[in-house]
Amino acid sequence: MEVCNSRGSFSSYLYEIRFIILFYVIGDWVSTVCALPQGMEYNPIPAMILENYGIYYLLLVKIGFIFLLFYAAPLIKASGKKWAFMKHTIESVGVFVTANNLMVVYYGNSLIQALGIV
């Protein structure tokens, strides 16, 4: 199977994952920046990145994820409906973590804490 990644395919890919970029990358990162003064990061991987490298490195990791997904997308798309499922799963995680962080900013308590998970 030949994988063709070009400039045109990258721009169409960015359009296809626009909600991942909006919620998982930008929304989560900005809301994390705003929520950190009121709380702490409970997810161990971002917490380790924040502690050791800082907030901008977390953004760099998220952007790196977008590029990694770009190169993996043709293989995932070839396997049927897995691309749509994965894309919607990442979008949903982005919406959830953005909403969770915004609850910390505006209410001082996250949804995860309110549910008693943490």
Beta strands, then each sheet from edge to edge (+ up, - down):
end
